[in-house]
């Protein structure tokens, strides 16, 4: 065990992919559970607001900073659990919250464990993955998640939640509806030894070299696709300061989707109904493409608004070019939302979490 070390007035911009935001009033890096309990006990004793930070790839930090104690989760460890005789092809993998998500995917692919290959290249930590129910190219975390270990922040007790108790949906989970109640400590994933790669997206199918690619071939293809959209954390990429997709794809009623279709047809945006991207959901609603809506609302790739702008490769990504502020970025996001709403009557929801705004405005 390493003693807990508390720092003060620590700039948070360097802990985020946007490289924006003010300082943490108090700050600690958590490398084991003893440190975590010490930090939580301190926060409770001093009545400090508590903020948890993983890889910083899906947050916008207030320019004023974050009051209270900010904890960066850096707990590590990946374990292959004993096989269940009833499921001989299944491999349970347990990973601690502070592990790099992509490093975990890389390790599982290298060991021929199927189920995560399409989630390659997603930045951030393992602990953040269930909060968003991360997904890409036809896979979601919910496909393989078996259980999540959580710490109740009120009782300071731990327990394992089975997948159904996590209330996972499209970029949704119980933790989004009950913020500040629990902290994710670890996840267990059920992967398939020697399983076939997932190939549900036509874009990914076209990018792999064979009809039955290996897991490593799919991982390479996904990384290539993400790189082409500036969705990898690449220091050489001019679009690198972003949170990836800033907006979620809207899931709407058939009636609203029909209205969007009619607007697009009347405005000459499309020649026929088949040209509108629509994806049926299990509950009867339809998922629309946020990027498609943004572009048809007149927003262009590469638009620049001072120190912030739209990625030159993907309209879903808003980028910070340097020297800007979180306020500028959120003003641009609001402008994009307004233009889409004015054009289509669709409310785009943001994907990143805002930190510090509830305290500092």
GIDA-V369059 format. One record per pair of residues at least 6 apart in sequence whose C-alpha atoms are under 8 Angstrom apart, sorted by sequence separation. I is the first residue (numbers start at 1). GAP is how many residues later the second one is. If there is no record, write none. Layout:
i=I gap=GAP
i=I gap=GAP
This chain:
i=13 gap=6
i=14 gap=6
i=30 gap=6
i=43 gap=6
i=84 gap=6
i=108 gap=6
i=134 gap=6
i=135 gap=6
i=151 gap=6
i=152 gap=6
i=167 gap=6
i=168 gap=6
i=175 gap=6
i=199 gap=6
i=205 gap=6
i=226 gap=6
i=234 gap=6
i=264 gap=6
i=265 gap=6
i=270 gap=6
i=280 gap=6
i=281 gap=6
i=303 gap=6
i=304 gap=6
i=310 gap=6
i=311 gap=6
i=340 gap=6
i=341 gap=6
i=12 gap=7
i=13 gap=7
i=43 gap=7
i=83 gap=7
i=109 gap=7
i=133 gap=7
i=134 gap=7
i=151 gap=7
i=166 gap=7
i=167 gap=7
i=175 gap=7
i=230 gap=7
i=233 gap=7
i=265 gap=7
i=279 gap=7
i=280 gap=7
i=302 gap=7
i=303 gap=7
i=310 gap=7
i=311 gap=7
i=340 gap=7
i=341 gap=7
i=12 gap=8
i=13 gap=8
i=83 gap=8
i=108 gap=8
i=109 gap=8
i=133 gap=8
i=150 gap=8
i=151 gap=8
i=166 gap=8
i=209 gap=8
i=232 gap=8
i=265 gap=8
i=278 gap=8
i=279 gap=8
i=302 gap=8
i=303 gap=8
i=310 gap=8
i=311 gap=8
i=340 gap=8
i=12 gap=9
i=13 gap=9
i=82 gap=9
i=83 gap=9
i=95 gap=9
i=133 gap=9
i=149 gap=9
i=150 gap=9
i=165 gap=9
i=166 gap=9
i=208 gap=9
i=223 gap=9
i=230 gap=9
i=231 gap=9
i=278 gap=9
i=279 gap=9
i=301 gap=9
i=302 gap=9
i=303 gap=9
i=309 gap=9
i=310 gap=9
i=320 gap=9
i=11 gap=10
i=12 gap=10
i=13 gap=10
i=81 gap=10
i=82 gap=10
i=149 gap=10
i=150 gap=10
i=208 gap=10
i=230 gap=10
i=278 gap=10
i=300 gap=10
i=301 gap=10
i=302 gap=10
i=308 gap=10
i=309 gap=10
i=319 gap=10
i=337 gap=10
i=11 gap=11
i=12 gap=11
i=28 gap=11
i=80 gap=11
i=81 gap=11
i=105 gap=11
i=130 gap=11
i=149 gap=11
i=150 gap=11
i=277 gap=11
i=278 gap=11
i=301 gap=11
i=302 gap=11
i=308 gap=11
i=309 gap=11
i=318 gap=11
i=337 gap=11
i=11 gap=12
i=12 gap=12
i=80 gap=12
i=81 gap=12
i=105 gap=12
i=129 gap=12
i=130 gap=12
i=148 gap=12
i=149 gap=12
i=261 gap=12
i=277 gap=12
i=301 gap=12
i=308 gap=12
i=309 gap=12
i=10 gap=13
i=11 gap=13
i=80 gap=13
i=81 gap=13
i=147 gap=13
i=148 gap=13
i=208 gap=13
i=231 gap=13
i=301 gap=13
i=307 gap=13
i=308 gap=13
i=9 gap=14
i=10 gap=14
i=79 gap=14
i=80 gap=14
i=105 gap=14
i=106 gap=14
i=147 gap=14
i=148 gap=14
i=204 gap=14
i=207 gap=14
i=230 gap=14
i=301 gap=14
i=307 gap=14
i=308 gap=14
i=9 gap=15
i=10 gap=15
i=51 gap=15
i=78 gap=15
i=79 gap=15
i=105 gap=15
i=119 gap=15
i=147 gap=15
i=148 gap=15
i=197 gap=15
i=261 gap=15
i=277 gap=15
i=300 gap=15
i=307 gap=15
i=318 gap=15
i=8 gap=16
i=9 gap=16
i=10 gap=16
i=78 gap=16
i=79 gap=16
i=119 gap=16
i=146 gap=16
i=147 gap=16
i=196 gap=16
i=197 gap=16
i=299 gap=16
i=307 gap=16
i=308 gap=16
i=8 gap=17
i=9 gap=17
i=10 gap=17
i=51 gap=17
i=53 gap=17
i=78 gap=17
i=102 gap=17
i=119 gap=17
i=146 gap=17
i=197 gap=17
i=204 gap=17
i=307 gap=17
i=8 gap=18
i=9 gap=18
i=49 gap=18
i=50 gap=18
i=51 gap=18
i=52 gap=18
i=53 gap=18
i=54 gap=18
i=77 gap=18
i=78 gap=18
i=102 gap=18
i=118 gap=18
i=119 gap=18
i=145 gap=18
i=148 gap=18
i=196 gap=18
i=197 gap=18
i=204 gap=18
i=207 gap=18
i=306 gap=18
i=307 gap=18
i=7 gap=19
i=8 gap=19
i=48 gap=19
i=49 gap=19
i=50 gap=19
i=51 gap=19
i=52 gap=19
i=53 gap=19
i=54 gap=19
i=76 gap=19
i=77 gap=19
i=102 gap=19
i=118 gap=19
i=196 gap=19
i=6 gap=20
i=7 gap=20
i=48 gap=20
i=49 gap=20
i=50 gap=20
i=51 gap=20
i=52 gap=20
i=53 gap=20
i=54 gap=20
i=76 gap=20
i=102 gap=20
i=118 gap=20
i=119 gap=20
i=295 gap=20
i=308 gap=20
i=309 gap=20
i=6 gap=21
i=7 gap=21
i=48 gap=21
i=50 gap=21
i=52 gap=21
i=75 gap=21
i=76 gap=21
i=78 gap=21
i=101 gap=21
i=102 gap=21
i=118 gap=21
i=119 gap=21
i=142 gap=21
i=197 gap=21
i=204 gap=21
i=294 gap=21
i=307 gap=21
i=308 gap=21
i=6 gap=22
i=75 gap=22
i=76 gap=22
i=77 gap=22
i=91 gap=22
i=101 gap=22
i=102 gap=22
i=294 gap=22
i=5 gap=23
i=74 gap=23
i=75 gap=23
i=76 gap=23
i=100 gap=23
i=101 gap=23
i=116 gap=23
i=291 gap=23
i=309 gap=23
i=4 gap=24
i=5 gap=24
i=73 gap=24
i=74 gap=24
i=75 gap=24
i=100 gap=24
i=101 gap=24
i=115 gap=24
i=291 gap=24
i=308 gap=24
i=43 gap=25
i=73 gap=25
i=74 gap=25
i=100 gap=25
i=101 gap=25
i=116 gap=25
i=291 gap=25
i=4 gap=26
i=43 gap=26
i=78 gap=26
i=99 gap=26
i=100 gap=26
i=142 gap=26
i=290 gap=26
i=98 gap=27
i=99 gap=27
i=153 gap=27
i=154 gap=27
i=269 gap=27
i=305 gap=27
i=97 gap=28
i=98 gap=28
i=99 gap=28
i=101 gap=28
i=115 gap=28
i=116 gap=28
i=153 gap=28
i=97 gap=29
i=98 gap=29
i=115 gap=29
i=152 gap=29
i=153 gap=29
i=257 gap=29
i=2 gap=30
i=96 gap=30
i=97 gap=30
i=152 gap=30
i=153 gap=30
i=254 gap=30
i=1 gap=31
i=4 gap=31
i=95 gap=31
i=96 gap=31
i=97 gap=31
i=151 gap=31
i=152 gap=31
i=253 gap=31
i=254 gap=31
i=257 gap=31
i=3 gap=32
i=150 gap=32
i=151 gap=32
i=253 gap=32
i=254 gap=32
i=1 gap=33
i=2 gap=33
i=150 gap=33
i=151 gap=33
i=252 gap=33
i=253 gap=33
i=1 gap=34
i=4 gap=34
i=150 gap=34
i=151 gap=34
i=251 gap=34
i=252 gap=34
i=4 gap=35
i=133 gap=35
i=149 gap=35
i=150 gap=35
i=251 gap=35
i=252 gap=35
i=133 gap=36
i=135 gap=36
i=148 gap=36
i=149 gap=36
i=150 gap=36
i=251 gap=36
i=252 gap=36
i=133 gap=37
i=134 gap=37
i=148 gap=37
i=149 gap=37
i=250 gap=37
i=251 gap=37
i=299 gap=37
i=130 gap=38
i=132 gap=38
i=133 gap=38
i=148 gap=38
i=149 gap=38
i=249 gap=38
i=250 gap=38
i=16 gap=39
i=17 gap=39
i=18 gap=39
i=21 gap=39
i=22 gap=39
i=132 gap=39
i=133 gap=39
i=148 gap=39
i=249 gap=39
i=250 gap=39
i=15 gap=40
i=16 gap=40
i=17 gap=40
i=20 gap=40
i=21 gap=40
i=22 gap=40
i=25 gap=40
i=131 gap=40
i=132 gap=40
i=133 gap=40
i=147 gap=40
i=148 gap=40
i=249 gap=40
i=250 gap=40
i=15 gap=41
i=16 gap=41
i=17 gap=41
i=20 gap=41
i=21 gap=41
i=22 gap=41
i=23 gap=41
i=24 gap=41
i=25 gap=41
i=26 gap=41
i=28 gap=41
i=30 gap=41
i=131 gap=41
i=132 gap=41
i=146 gap=41
i=147 gap=41
i=249 gap=41
i=298 gap=41
i=16 gap=42
i=18 gap=42
i=21 gap=42
i=22 gap=42
i=23 gap=42
i=24 gap=42
i=25 gap=42
i=26 gap=42
i=27 gap=42
i=28 gap=42
i=29 gap=42
i=30 gap=42
i=31 gap=42
i=32 gap=42
i=33 gap=42
i=131 gap=42
i=145 gap=42
i=146 gap=42
i=147 gap=42
i=248 gap=42
i=249 gap=42
i=294 gap=42
i=297 gap=42
i=16 gap=43
i=20 gap=43
i=21 gap=43
i=22 gap=43
i=23 gap=43
i=24 gap=43
i=25 gap=43
i=26 gap=43
i=27 gap=43
i=28 gap=43
i=29 gap=43
i=30 gap=43
i=31 gap=43
i=32 gap=43
i=130 gap=43
i=131 gap=43
i=145 gap=43
i=146 gap=43
i=247 gap=43
i=297 gap=43
i=16 gap=44
i=21 gap=44
i=22 gap=44
i=24 gap=44
i=25 gap=44
i=26 gap=44
i=27 gap=44
i=28 gap=44
i=29 gap=44
i=30 gap=44
i=31 gap=44
i=32 gap=44
i=54 gap=44
i=131 gap=44
i=145 gap=44
i=146 gap=44
i=24 gap=45
i=25 gap=45
i=27 gap=45
i=29 gap=45
i=30 gap=45
i=31 gap=45
i=55 gap=45
i=131 gap=45
i=144 gap=45
i=145 gap=45
i=294 gap=45
i=24 gap=46
i=144 gap=46
i=294 gap=46
i=297 gap=46
i=144 gap=47
i=293 gap=47
i=297 gap=47
i=13 gap=48
i=12 gap=49
i=293 gap=51
i=12 gap=53
i=11 gap=54
i=128 gap=56
i=127 gap=57
i=127 gap=58
i=290 gap=58
i=127 gap=59
i=139 gap=59
i=126 gap=60
i=127 gap=60
i=138 gap=60
i=126 gap=61
i=138 gap=61
i=137 gap=62
i=138 gap=62
i=137 gap=63
i=138 gap=63
i=137 gap=64
i=57 gap=66
i=58 gap=66
i=57 gap=67
i=137 gap=67
i=55 gap=68
i=56 gap=68
i=55 gap=69
i=247 gap=69
i=54 gap=70
i=55 gap=70
i=246 gap=70
i=247 gap=70
i=54 gap=71
i=245 gap=71
i=246 gap=71
i=239 gap=72
i=244 gap=72
i=245 gap=72
i=246 gap=72
i=54 gap=73
i=239 gap=73
i=244 gap=73
i=245 gap=73
i=54 gap=74
i=243 gap=74
i=244 gap=74
i=116 gap=75
i=242 gap=75
i=243 gap=75
i=115 gap=76
i=242 gap=76
i=243 gap=76
i=114 gap=77
i=115 gap=77
i=171 gap=77
i=242 gap=77
i=113 gap=78
i=114 gap=78
i=241 gap=78
i=242 gap=78
i=113 gap=79
i=114 gap=79
i=240 gap=79
i=241 gap=79
i=113 gap=80
i=114 gap=80
i=115 gap=80
i=117 gap=80
i=118 gap=80
i=239 gap=80
i=241 gap=80
i=263 gap=80
i=112 gap=81
i=113 gap=81
i=114 gap=81
i=117 gap=81
i=230 gap=81
i=239 gap=81
i=263 gap=81
i=112 gap=82
i=113 gap=82
i=114 gap=82
i=115 gap=82
i=239 gap=82
i=112 gap=83
i=114 gap=83
i=115 gap=83
i=230 gap=83
i=238 gap=83
i=229 gap=84
i=230 gap=84
i=260 gap=84
i=137 gap=85
i=228 gap=85
i=229 gap=85
i=259 gap=85
i=260 gap=85
i=97 gap=87
i=97 gap=88
i=96 gap=89
i=97 gap=89
i=96 gap=90
i=97 gap=90
i=95 gap=91
i=96 gap=91
i=94 gap=92
i=95 gap=92
i=94 gap=93
i=95 gap=93
i=94 gap=94
i=93 gap=95
i=94 gap=95
i=92 gap=96
i=93 gap=96
i=250 gap=96
i=92 gap=97
i=93 gap=97
i=250 gap=97
i=91 gap=98
i=92 gap=98
i=93 gap=98
i=117 gap=98
i=250 gap=98
i=91 gap=99
i=92 gap=99
i=117 gap=99
i=120 gap=99
i=249 gap=99
i=250 gap=99
i=90 gap=100
i=91 gap=100
i=118 gap=100
i=248 gap=100
i=90 gap=101
i=91 gap=101
i=114 gap=101
i=117 gap=101
i=118 gap=101
i=121 gap=101
i=247 gap=101
i=248 gap=101
i=90 gap=102
i=91 gap=102
i=117 gap=102
i=120 gap=102
i=121 gap=102
i=247 gap=102
i=248 gap=102
i=89 gap=103
i=90 gap=103
i=112 gap=103
i=119 gap=103
i=120 gap=103
i=247 gap=103
i=248 gap=103
i=89 gap=104
i=118 gap=104
i=246 gap=104
i=247 gap=104
i=89 gap=105
i=121 gap=105
i=246 gap=105
i=109 gap=106
i=110 gap=106
i=245 gap=106
i=246 gap=106
i=109 gap=107
i=122 gap=109
i=123 gap=109
i=243 gap=109
i=109 gap=110
i=121 gap=110
i=122 gap=110
i=123 gap=110
i=121 gap=111
i=37 gap=119
i=171 gap=180
i=59 gap=184
i=57 gap=185
i=58 gap=185
i=57 gap=186
i=58 gap=186
i=57 gap=187
i=17 gap=216
i=18 gap=222
i=19 gap=222
i=17 gap=223
i=18 gap=223
i=17 gap=224
i=18 gap=224
i=17 gap=225
i=18 gap=225
i=17 gap=226
i=63 gap=262
i=63 gap=263
i=62 gap=264
i=63 gap=264
i=61 gap=265
i=62 gap=265
i=60 gap=266
i=66 gap=289
i=67 gap=289
i=66 gap=290
i=65 gap=291
i=66 gap=291
i=60 gap=292
i=62 gap=292
i=64 gap=292
i=67 gap=292
i=58 gap=293
i=59 gap=293
i=60 gap=293
i=61 gap=293
i=62 gap=293
i=66 gap=293
i=58 gap=294
i=59 gap=294
i=60 gap=294
i=61 gap=294
i=62 gap=294
i=66 gap=294
i=58 gap=295
i=59 gap=295
i=60 gap=295
i=61 gap=295
i=62 gap=295
i=65 gap=295
i=59 gap=296
i=61 gap=296
i=64 gap=296
i=62 gap=298
i=18 gap=301
i=19 gap=301
i=18 gap=302
i=20 gap=304
i=21 gap=304
i=51 gap=304
i=20 gap=305
i=21 gap=305
i=20 gap=306
